[in-house]
Amino acid sequence: MSPNPHFRSLRRLSAMLLAFVLAAVLAACGASGEEPADENASSGGATFPITVEHKYGSTEIPAEPKRVVTLGLSDQDAVLALGVKPVGAVDWFKEEPYGKWPWAKELWGDQPPEIVGERDEYNMEKIAALNPDLIIAQYSGMTKEQYDTLSQQFPVVAQPKGFEDYQAPWQDMTRAIGKALGKPEQAEELISGIDQRFAQVREKHPEWAELSAVVGEPYEPGKYSAFSPNDPKMVFLKEMGFTVPAPFKEAVGDQNVADFSFERLDLMNADRLLWLVAGPESEQMLQSDPLYAQLEVVKKNHDLFLPYENPDIGAALSFNTVLSIPYAIDEVVPMLESVK
């Protein structure tokens, strides 16, 4: 799921307090962490040190990272795909222990990461105890305060610059992660493979270029979330050829996700309507509402309900990474093909 407003928690710890926690933990840890890699180590054709630009400036990574902590909600996928197992990661779907997702389970194996936070709420003490040589926060809402605190002790690659939080293209985030790990060529190969999968879908279904599609999530009676055209779930549909209705785009604005009452269900009137649902009760809540039944897309039976889990379609769309996209294509394309 995306970091909707109703999931967000307060995160207003002061930088001074966090810096104190980091300093105290590092002092206690001493030299217990692994020895840093040789400064001239190279991997995949890259030579360190490497500088990566991001939302809050630029970060120099002195040597090939060995102890990586990912603070982006889905960053671990690209890191895993590039052959590195993060030692720490944040929780998103309450999926402890890590590795339940079918697209990443084998890569985690029996080495799950330390859980160092939930969504954008980071446990600074746990992060410091892991003594990371690289922190990655691409698909995240990391604040400047959090970045300043962490970057005092560790190399931190924050969100890509030029995009709203959670709205950077998966390609940009994958490239940033690949560069930070010293594996830019491998990252490009992963991106190229996914691009080819989308191209095959568009070639098979040129008619989808003439259709619009939107994605939403009903989260409580009478209310739903609509996802930005730049949200990973909407980007997934656009890369298969679908367009975004103008009224929907205008209503959501520059937010990653916007909440509406059922009185504005008209915004979801597209050629294809996809709902991400936590369970059958969410689907029933919508279908029993008289306003929902009035939508043209519903009358035509062009609405689809994608579960977050079992199968993990909604989760795969939400991650929208080099690991989850192939799984999502395999699951979603047949569902869309069934709509006549």
Secondary structure by P-SEA (a helix, b strand, c coil): ccccccccccccccaaaaaaaaaaaaaaaccccccccccccccccccccbbbbcccbbbbbcccccbbbbccccaaaaaaaacccccbbbbcccccccccccccccccccccccccccccccaaaaaaaacccbbbbccccccaaaaaaaaccccccccccccccccccaaaaaaaaaaaaccaaaaaaaaaaaaaaaaaaaaaccccccbbbbbbbbcccccccccccccaaaaaaaaabbbbbaaaaaaaccccbbbbcccccccccccbbbbbcccaaaaaaaaaccccccccccccccbbbbbccccaaaaaaaaccccaaaaaaaccaaaaaacc
